[in-house]
Each structure stands twice: as C-alpha cells, then as structure tokens.
Amino acid sequence: MRITGSLSVLILASVLVCGCGKGGGSGSGSESASAPPSKLVGDWDTSAPGVGAATVSYAADGTMSTSGAFTPAGKDAKLVITGTWKEDGDKVHMVYTDVKCTGLPPALQAKEKAIEDAAKTGVGMGNDNVMIVKFDGDDTFTSTDAKGVTSKFTRKVK
C-alpha cells in the first residue's frame, strides 16, 4: 500500500513528538530504586508543525506513551506509541514496543495497519532511541534527537 498525504505528515509527527532518532547505548526502561525522581515523570504537551497536539506520558516505572489525534482521509483517528524509557544524565533512552492506530471507520480500517507499520518504521521500533533533554525550569523542556530535530514540551496541567 502506498503511503501519502496525511500519513507522511503523521510519520513525521511521530518522530517529532517522540523526540526520537536512532542512537547508541542501552536503555533497560527502568530506573534504579535509589535514583531521585525524574523531572520527566508526568504528562507533557507538544506539537509538530502542521500536525497538531500530542501528549507524551513518562511514568516512574520506566514506561512511556505518546498519543495524538490526526485526520487521514478527512476522518478523525488516534495514534498511540508505547514503550520504555531510562535517563542517563541529559540523555533519555527510549525503546518503542507498540504502535496502535484507532478510530477510523470500517471502510478505512485497512489503512490502520499501513499507518501502524509506517509509524513503527518512523520511530525505530525496538531500537534504542536517544534524545538530549534540556529543562527550562520544572514545566518546560526541549529535546533534540540523533537527527538534530528539536521539539518543545510543556508540562500538562491537570
């Protein structure tokens, strides 16, 4: 199946929103019990140009998820990417373990699998993805991935 239009934007968005690019090192996805709590733990809002908003959630147990809405073929859908994360100084290692696209009507559900497969490739599914994190206070940070793409994140207000 050929991937065009909104899907291409979606793949770009997943890479920007997740702040991911292939990098080195090893991330086990869990932090040492003696480590201080990470400033990353919590929910963060971000957006990619031309794509829209997404939320990235980092849990204290080393799991993470990214979710965002998009509109392929004029229909609302949701993309969720899950995995694990681990801090190493100013670097965050992430390993993405699942991608799920939902919300398309039955006539377009065949596209969900193509979207999931393309997103898996776009985020480097199963690879150690590294981003450099720079905090600006407690409620904002920027990340730069191995490809040099920078994204800004703001702590989500509950």
C-alpha angles and dihedrals in degrees: 000000000000116000116218146145115002092016092058089051089048093054090049089048093052090053093047096041094047091045088224138154131149112278142156134264131061127275117192092186098237133086128226114268089235095053117107116252112279121245086223095067109111140043122313131191121216138157138203121219111267093004111074139228129334136177124225117197122197115191125203089238091066098259124123140183137190121202132179141157125239137168116234114181089358093297126116116246138163129226120201122186118188135185146116134292139196133184123231108178107295091347126090118201116206130185113193113214106174142021123193129183117194141166104056116131117252093262090060101036092105086067091059091071092047090049092049092048092048092047091050089056092043095054097040096247111220094007127114103258115194130200130180110229125206118184123211098197121314099302106050137044140165125220129202119197130209090270092056095252111147124205130183123223130194123196109255113243111227 
